[in-house]
Amino acid sequence: MKEVFVSRNYRHPFTASSKAKIDAEEIVAHMGFKNIGLPTRTFNFWLWGKLWDLTSEFVGKRRMPNGGTVFLQYPSDDILPMIAKAKEKGNRVIVLIHDINSLRFDVADNELDFLNDVDHAILHNRNMARLINSRYPRLSVQTLGIFDYLHANLSIYRHNGEYRLIFAGNLKKSLFLDKLHDLPVNINLYGVGGDRIRQTDRIVYKGCFHPNELGRHLEGDFGLVWDGDSIDTCEGVLGSYLKFISPHKMSMYLSSGLPVIVWDKSAMAEIVEENGAGFAVSSLRKIPERLKALSQEEYCEMKRKAVALAHDLDNGAFLTAAMKRCLGQ
């Protein structure tokens, strides 16, 4: 048992952060990594979750191998002691970075200094890799491109004349949605916070579903990845963050076989257009014109490429490839 990880409690399994980490554990387990902590749990009561995490960390340290490989995920409260114990026992350490809080919150710039003590970091995309390598030039980095998304269902929706968008996520913080009433776009909304949405014939709230079940409920032609309170650009801290990340929201849409629409200044724009699975816009105001000019043949090709990506995402292809590069395979 030389290739290991330590599982924990993941609160709120409906959220992207929990889904992404649970999927990552399943992918590395399929590669032969063993969980040396307690089994994965999803307690929502914070005290039970904290006790589970502390116990799993303690058990994981006791079972830590010598001279093996330890896979860790960040953010995590126990990242520093786990790295210290792993290195004390002569292990190679691989860390998958999900979020960088110092890019979006008032957090010290030395947040990621633990990377000085790890062997490999797996980052979202090339933009994030350039940023991190500029701060930690000796660090070995690999990129995902897109986060995998396991156990999804392809959308069964069929285009019926007018293109319809989908937006799924935390609707309470997606303030740009309030300004969509001014645009001639059809959009179905999914997620928490639907009670605050003013619905119309074009803007419809469809409910909140478990991530593994969401695909079969999605009714639309394109998934929208956008953030902030403006429809003209992704501005402020949220917009800046999109320049470096590959949001799990994009993975969710693609895993359902849906092409995506993204901000043209985001890190996703290059990835989406390279794969032909959607298009990028500078402003949401550009979408009606872009859709009007889109032929059925062009859309079918985008859809075909999105379905091909869905197969890869469901098989954990992106994390598996990055892990193999870290392992020299």
Disulfide bonds with the S-S distance in Angstrom:
none
